Amino acid sequence: MAAEKSVLPPTFSAGPKGLGDPDDRRLRKVEIDVMIPKLIREKAKQEKCIEEVAQFEKCCKDASLLMVVKCRSPNAALKDCLSNWYNNEEFKKICTEEYLKERSEYRRTGVKKAIRRA
């Protein structure tokens, strides 16, 4: 059986499932600019800014259509909390390592991680 050819560079088409080298720790631009920041925002909302998210959600439910006007301070508190974690270098490193671990596992097994929705 002949080896399959790919238009992708070997680092993206190698590995046991043809999904890339599981041990490759290099990051593409889209991962640096989109994927990791998305993970940082999600983790900050779910793990670090729980109280701020809850207060903002409660305000929005209580204010209904007037939430734009009535929920400015909870929204500002939430934005401050999220931006503090977004700019925290240690938290960025933790999230980057988590992303690399998930990507490596996907490349090794071919099984995507289930999408978590709150």
C-alpha positions in Angstrom: 0.0 0.0 0.0 1.5 3.4 -1.0 1.9 6.2 1.5 -0.8 8.8 1.4 0.2 12.1 0.0 -0.9 15.4 1.5 -0.6 19.0 0.6 0.0 19.8 4.3 3.5 20.0 5.7 4.6 16.8 7.5 4.1 18.4 11.0 0.4 18.8 10.2 -0.1 15.4 8.5 2.2 13.2 10.5 1.3 11.2 13.6 -0.6 8.0 14.2 -3.9 9.4 12.9 -2.5 11.7 10.2 -3.6 14.7 12.3 -0.1 16.0 13.2 2.7 15.1 15.4 1.3 14.7 19.0 4.6 15.8 20.5 5.0 19.0 18.4 4.7 22.0 20.8 4.9 24.7 18.1 1.8 26.9 17.9 0.3 28.2 14.7 -0.8 31.9 14.4 -4.5 30.9 14.7 -3.9 29.0 17.9 -2.0 31.9 19.4 -4.5 34.6 18.3 -7.8 32.7 18.5 -7.8 29.3 20.1 -5.8 30.0 23.3 -7.5 33.4 24.0 -10.9 31.7 23.6 -9.8 29.1 26.2 -8.5 31.8 28.5 -11.9 33.6 28.4 -13.9 30.4 28.9 -11.7 29.3 31.9 -11.8 32.8 33.4 -15.6 32.9 33.2 -16.1 29.4 34.5 -13.4 29.3 37.2 -12.1 32.7 38.2 -15.0 35.3 37.7 -17.9 33.1 39.0 -19.3 35.8 41.3 -19.1 38.5 38.7 -20.8 36.4 36.1 -23.6 35.4 38.5 -24.2 39.1 39.5 -24.3 40.2 35.8 -26.6 37.4 34.9 -28.9 38.1 37.8 -29.0 41.8 36.9 -29.8 41.0 33.3 -32.7 38.7 34.3 -34.1 41.3 36.7 -33.7 44.3 34.4 -35.1 42.6 31.3 -35.1 45.2 28.4 -33.5 47.9 30.5 -30.4 45.8 31.2 -28.2 48.0 29.0 -28.8 50.9 31.4 -29.3 49.1 34.7 -26.4 46.6 34.5 -23.5 48.9 33.7 -21.7 48.4 37.1 -22.0 44.5 37.1 -20.9 44.5 33.5 -17.9 46.7 34.3 -17.0 44.5 37.2 -17.2 41.4 35.0 -15.0 43.1 32.3 -12.4 44.1 34.9 -12.2 40.5 36.3 -12.0 39.0 32.8 -9.3 41.4 31.6 -7.3 40.9 34.8 -7.1 37.1 34.1 -6.7 37.6 30.4 -3.6 39.7 31.0 -2.2 37.4 33.7 0.9 35.7 32.3 0.8 32.8 34.6 -2.8 32.0 33.8 -1.9 32.3 30.0 0.8 29.7 30.5 -1.6 27.4 32.3 -4.2 27.7 29.5 -1.6 27.3 26.8 -0.3 24.1 28.4 -3.9 22.8 28.7 -4.5 23.6 25.0 -1.3 21.8 24.0 -2.3 18.8 26.1 -5.8 18.6 24.5 -4.3 19.0 21.0 -1.7 16.3 21.6 -4.4 13.9 22.8 -6.5 14.7 19.8 -3.6 14.1 17.4 -2.8 10.9 19.2 -6.3 9.4 19.3 -8.3 11.3 16.7 -11.1 11.8 19.3 -12.2 15.4 19.8 -12.9 16.6 23.3 -16.6 17.1 24.0 -17.7 20.7 23.8 -18.6 22.1 27.3 -21.6 24.3 27.3 -22.9 25.9 30.4 
